[in-house]
Amino acid sequence: MTHSVRVVCRPAVRDGFSLAGVRSVPAVDASEAAAVLAGLVEQSGTGVVLVEESLYRALPEELRDSLEHRAVPVVVPFPGPRAAGERPSAEADLVELLRSAIGYRVRLR
């Protein structure tokens, strides 16, 4: 079976994914993102759903928990565009990714 990648992001970010050939679905707020995610997780061909981090963090906690405990599709938040100087370090991004994946905060040296 072939699985696809889908993206849920703000309309301003959508064009970049479209240019890369990845189907994206725009959502302007958490309620729209929640509705879109509900549809995507029920589609049998969806393997990975990338969700813009700002939308993902605004989702209700119980929805985030249920998404994190699903085997398929894998739901992965990604950082959206930020103003200069706002970007956390690559190490901070990696630590947060590991924390969400294994449920434990890792200390990198």
matplotlib code that plots the C-alpha trace (Angstrom):
import matplotlib.pyplot as plt

x = [0.0, 1.2, 0.9, 1.0, 2.3, -0.1, 0.5, -1.8, -0.5, -1.5, -2.4, 0.8, 3.0, 0.9, 2.5, 6.0, 4.7, 2.7, 5.8, 7.6, 4.8, 3.3, -0.5, -1.3, -4.5, -4.8, -6.1, -6.2, -6.8, -6.9, -10.6, -10.0, -6.8, -8.7, -11.4, -8.9, -6.9, -10.0, -10.6, -6.9, -6.4, -9.5, -8.2, -6.6, -3.9, -2.4, 0.9, 2.3, 0.7, 2.9, 1.2, 2.5, 3.7, 1.6, -1.6, -0.5, 0.1, -3.3, -5.2, -7.0, -4.8, -6.9, -6.7, -2.9, -2.7, -4.9, -2.8, 0.5, -0.7, -1.7, 0.5, -0.8, -0.8, 2.2, 1.5, 4.5, 4.6, 7.0, 8.2, 6.7, 8.4, 9.6, 11.0, 14.8, 16.1, 13.1, 14.4, 15.5, 18.7, 18.9, 19.8, 16.6, 14.5, 16.2, 15.6, 12.0, 11.5, 13.1, 11.0, 7.8, 8.9, 10.0, 8.2, 11.3, 13.5, 17.0, 20.0, 22.5, 26.1]
y = [0.0, 3.5, 6.2, 9.9, 13.0, 15.8, 19.3, 21.4, 25.0, 28.6, 29.9, 32.0, 28.8, 26.7, 27.9, 26.7, 23.1, 23.3, 24.3, 21.3, 19.0, 18.2, 18.5, 20.9, 22.0, 25.6, 26.3, 29.8, 28.7, 25.7, 24.9, 24.7, 22.6, 20.3, 19.7, 19.1, 16.7, 14.7, 14.1, 13.3, 10.8, 8.9, 8.6, 5.2, 6.5, 9.1, 8.1, 11.4, 14.6, 17.7, 20.4, 23.9, 24.2, 27.3, 25.5, 22.2, 24.0, 25.7, 22.4, 21.1, 19.0, 15.9, 16.0, 16.4, 13.4, 11.2, 12.2, 11.4, 7.9, 7.0, 4.7, 5.8, 8.5, 10.0, 13.6, 15.8, 19.5, 21.6, 25.2, 27.9, 31.0, 33.3, 36.8, 37.3, 36.6, 34.7, 31.3, 28.9, 27.1, 23.9, 22.1, 23.3, 22.1, 18.7, 18.4, 19.3, 16.8, 14.0, 14.9, 14.7, 11.4, 9.5, 11.4, 12.3, 15.4, 14.6, 16.6, 17.1, 17.9]
z = [0.0, -0.9, 1.7, 1.0, 2.8, 3.5, 5.0, 7.2, 7.3, 7.1, 3.6, 3.5, 3.9, 1.5, -1.7, -0.7, -0.2, -3.5, -5.4, -3.9, -5.1, -1.7, -1.3, 1.4, 3.1, 4.4, 7.9, 9.4, 13.0, 15.3, 14.8, 11.0, 11.6, 13.9, 11.3, 8.5, 10.7, 11.6, 7.9, 7.1, 9.8, 8.6, 5.0, 4.5, 2.2, 4.5, 6.0, 7.3, 8.2, 8.7, 10.7, 11.1, 14.7, 15.6, 14.5, 16.3, 19.6, 19.4, 19.1, 22.1, 24.3, 24.1, 20.3, 20.4, 22.7, 20.5, 17.4, 19.2, 20.1, 16.5, 14.5, 11.1, 10.1, 11.8, 12.7, 12.9, 13.8, 11.8, 12.6, 10.4, 9.2, 11.9, 11.9, 12.0, 15.5, 16.6, 15.6, 18.4, 17.9, 15.9, 19.2, 20.8, 17.8, 18.0, 21.7, 21.4, 18.5, 20.6, 23.6, 21.6, 20.0, 23.1, 25.8, 27.7, 27.7, 26.4, 27.3, 24.5, 25.3]

ax = plt.figure().add_subplot(projection="3d")
ax.plot(x, y, z, "-o")
ax.set_aspect("equal")
plt.show()
